[in-house]
């Protein structure tokens, strides 16, 4: 399992549009992808799961990948979210 802690910098947090970007990036991965915030962990391939965390801007979250090609998957997700200015 590979994980990384990042800070959400999108002004509205990880809601609606930025959550869709995150879910779309995670959905392209073959491995299990999760996001954790304040002790709760959800499947990052689920828009309802991600939005249920209610992650505000300037929050530290943990992204984790577990399974086939987990390191490449995590790098791809992080690069995508940084390119869209969702995370720092």
HELIX and SHEET records of a PDB file:
HELIX    1   1 UNK A   16  UNK A   27  1                                  12    
HELIX    2   2 UNK A   47  UNK A   52  1                                   6    
HELIX    3   3 UNK A   70  UNK A   83  1                                  14    
SHEET    1   A 4 UNK A   2  UNK A   7  0                                        
SHEET    2   A 4 UNK A  60  UNK A  66 -1                                        
SHEET    3   A 4 UNK A  32  UNK A  37 -1                                        
SHEET    4   A 4 UNK A  40  UNK A  43 -1                                        
END                                                                             
